Amino acid sequence: MQQRILGRTGRSVSIVGLGTWQLGADWGSVSESDALAVLEASAEAGVTFFDTADVYGDGRSETIIGRFRAANAELPLTVATKMGRRLDQVPENYTLANFREWIDRSRSNLRMDTLDLVQLHCPPTAVYSSDEVFDALDTLVGEGAIANYGVSVERCDEALKAIARPNVASVQIIFNAFRLKPLEKVLPTALDAGVGIIARVPLASGLLSGRYTKDTTFAPQDHRTFNRHGEAFDVGETFSGVDFEVGVEAAQRFADAVASVRDARGLDCVDKLTPAKAAIAWVTQQPGVSTVIPGARNIDQARSNAAAGSVEALGDEFDAEVHGIYDEYIRADVHDRW
Ligand SMILES: NC(=O)c1ccc[n+]([C@@H]2O[C@H](COP(=O)([O-])OP(=O)(O)OC[C@H]3O[C@@H](n4cnc5c(N)ncnc54)[C@H](OP(=O)(O)O)[C@@H]3O)[C@@H](O)[C@H]2O)c1
């Protein structure tokens, strides 16, 4: 698995990491042994970067990663967690005292004295303009509670504000074939500034795998059921903010484009380049991306996603098709919202 430096952390991480929201909650239940198996399969396939958050399963995802780390101390893992959603997301809650409390809980869950990377978890826009917030984060680095900090953002303008802060090591943002706006300014600016980009939701919550039809339903406790219209959190996190039925049609076109690459390369076995693999590989192949963090629910998904790290360049024709699909199906509803 190819490694890249994750921005100002200076740490080397696999170009395909693992998102572990699925190991906590909001996607229906995953047993602890299945969750550990996903971590194991990913690590065996060369994944060295795990993304989690203190709210995924109210600490369950962090705790499972902590167990895995403790049992595999020899692995060169980087764990990124997030904080800021255990209280209301109002600027007054982003204080040094709260940061300390949240970080201490994550240190305990993850069994780490110094956290590798802590990201503000989609804070309100006003937080990006607060020097006190970033001074507090610098203090925690100085104290050795965290080695680095970054921000997980909803919008491109927030990403640009975060990148302009001198000690922000990384920015996590939704970037996939159905969310192309980061290509315009965010990726080039991050590259110039040496800030890492962690690309999340690379499969548009699974849509880009091409597995769903308009009749597909999800479990009641899965956010793809309960947050379709942004009822619980930003709708951009669910199917990337794309209307489900439109997304299913666009995903079919995406799958056709992947089939053309397979045909052109004589890849007779579909497994060699599935739409999911191509969607993840395409993200890793965009300049400025440090790592991509697909969520996986089982070991087959984890292995297949890691294998996307070795897909050879998809090429200009495929790239043009991705932009064409975006322009035809997605741009009007999505481009200016995030
Ligand atoms: N605010 C934030 O900071 C924030 C928000 C969202 C996500 N994240 C992070 O980003 C990570 C990734 O985003 P995400 O999990 O929301 O979305 P995603 O990676 O775009 O989609 C994950 C879903 O795609 C499907 N899938 C995964 N691998 C597959 C494969 N090989 N073949 C077919 N289908 C596959 C699975 O759907 P099924 O469940 O239908 O099998 C899985 O649940 C999260 O786990 C989390 O760590 C952060």
The ligand as a Tripos MOL2 file, in Angstrom:
@<TRIPOS>MOLECULE
LIG
   48    52     1     0     0
SMALL
NO_CHARGES

@<TRIPOS>ATOM
      1 N1        -18.5360   14.8310   10.0830 N.am      1 LIG1
      2 C1        -17.5450   13.9960    9.9070 C.2       1 LIG1
      3 O1        -16.4300   14.2610   10.2710 O.2       1 LIG1
      4 C2        -17.8230   12.6910    9.2290 C.ar      1 LIG1
      5 C3        -19.0650   12.4650    8.6350 C.ar      1 LIG1
      6 C4        -19.2630   11.3060    7.9190 C.ar      1 LIG1
      7 C5        -18.2530   10.3560    7.8280 C.ar      1 LIG1
      8 N2        -17.0560   10.5790    8.4490 N.ar      1 LIG1
      9 C6        -15.9620    9.5820    8.3630 C.3       1 LIG1
     10 O2        -15.8220    9.1810    7.0190 O.3       1 LIG1
     11 C7        -15.9270    7.7470    6.9410 C.3       1 LIG1
     12 C8        -16.4490    7.3580    5.5740 C.3       1 LIG1
     13 O3        -17.6940    7.9390    5.2860 O.3       1 LIG1
     14 P1        -19.0170    7.0790    5.3290 P.3       1 LIG1
     15 O4        -18.7380    5.7870    5.9870 O.co2     1 LIG1
     16 O5        -20.0480    7.9670    5.8910 O.co2     1 LIG1
     17 O6        -19.3910    6.8640    3.7990 O.3       1 LIG1
     18 P2        -18.7550    6.0210    2.6080 P.3       1 LIG1
     19 O7        -17.3940    5.5720    2.9540 O.co2     1 LIG1
     20 O8        -18.9740    6.8200    1.4010 O.co2     1 LIG1
     21 O9        -19.7670    4.7850    2.5050 O.3       1 LIG1
     22 C9        -19.7260    3.6930    3.3770 C.3       1 LIG1
     23 C10       -20.7640    2.6520    2.9290 C.3       1 LIG1
     24 O10       -20.4410    2.2330    1.6090 O.3       1 LIG1
     25 C11       -20.7210    0.8450    1.4460 C.3       1 LIG1
     26 N3        -19.4590    0.1640    1.0900 N.ar      1 LIG1
     27 C12       -18.2600    0.2900    1.7140 C.ar      1 LIG1
     28 N4        -17.3360   -0.4620    1.0930 N.ar      1 LIG1
     29 C13       -17.9640   -1.0660    0.0690 C.ar      1 LIG1
     30 C14       -17.5300   -1.9830   -0.9400 C.ar      1 LIG1
     31 N5        -16.2680   -2.3970   -1.0220 N.pl3     1 LIG1
     32 N6        -18.4410   -2.4130   -1.8480 N.ar      1 LIG1
     33 C15       -19.7190   -1.9950   -1.7860 C.ar      1 LIG1
     34 N7        -20.1870   -1.1320   -0.8570 N.ar      1 LIG1
     35 C16       -19.3160   -0.6770    0.0580 C.ar      1 LIG1
     36 C17       -21.2570    0.3500    2.7580 C.3       1 LIG1
     37 O11       -22.6690    0.4050    2.6370 O.3       1 LIG1
     38 P3        -23.6320   -0.7130    3.2800 P.3       1 LIG1
     39 O12       -23.6910   -0.2760    4.7210 O.co2     1 LIG1
     40 O13       -24.9180   -0.5100    2.5230 O.co2     1 LIG1
     41 O14       -22.9750   -2.0260    3.0940 O.co2     1 LIG1
     42 C18       -20.7330    1.3680    3.7420 C.3       1 LIG1
     43 O15       -21.5390    1.4750    4.8960 O.3       1 LIG1
     44 C19       -16.8120    7.3950    8.1420 C.3       1 LIG1
     45 O16       -16.7360    6.0300    8.4940 O.3       1 LIG1
     46 C20       -16.2490    8.3300    9.1740 C.3       1 LIG1
     47 O17       -15.0390    7.7970    9.7050 O.3       1 LIG1
     48 C21       -16.8270   11.7240    9.1240 C.ar      1 LIG1
@<TRIPOS>BOND
     1     1     2 1
     2     2     3 2
     3     2     4 1
     4     4     5 ar
     5     4    48 ar
     6     5     6 ar
     7     6     7 ar
     8     7     8 ar
     9     8     9 1
    10     8    48 ar
    11     9    10 1
    12     9    46 1
    13    10    11 1
    14    11    12 1
    15    11    44 1
    16    12    13 1
    17    13    14 1
    18    14    15 2
    19    14    16 1
    20    14    17 1
    21    17    18 1
    22    18    19 2
    23    18    20 1
    24    18    21 1
    25    21    22 1
    26    22    23 1
    27    23    24 1
    28    23    42 1
    29    24    25 1
    30    25    26 1
    31    25    36 1
    32    26    27 ar
    33    26    35 ar
    34    27    28 ar
    35    28    29 ar
    36    29    30 ar
    37    29    35 ar
    38    30    31 1
    39    30    32 ar
    40    32    33 ar
    41    33    34 ar
    42    34    35 ar
    43    36    37 1
    44    36    42 1
    45    37    38 1
    46    38    39 2
    47    38    40 1
    48    38    41 1
    49    42    43 1
    50    44    45 1
    51    44    46 1
    52    46    47 1
@<TRIPOS>SUBSTRUCTURE
     1 LIG1         1 GROUP 0 **** ****
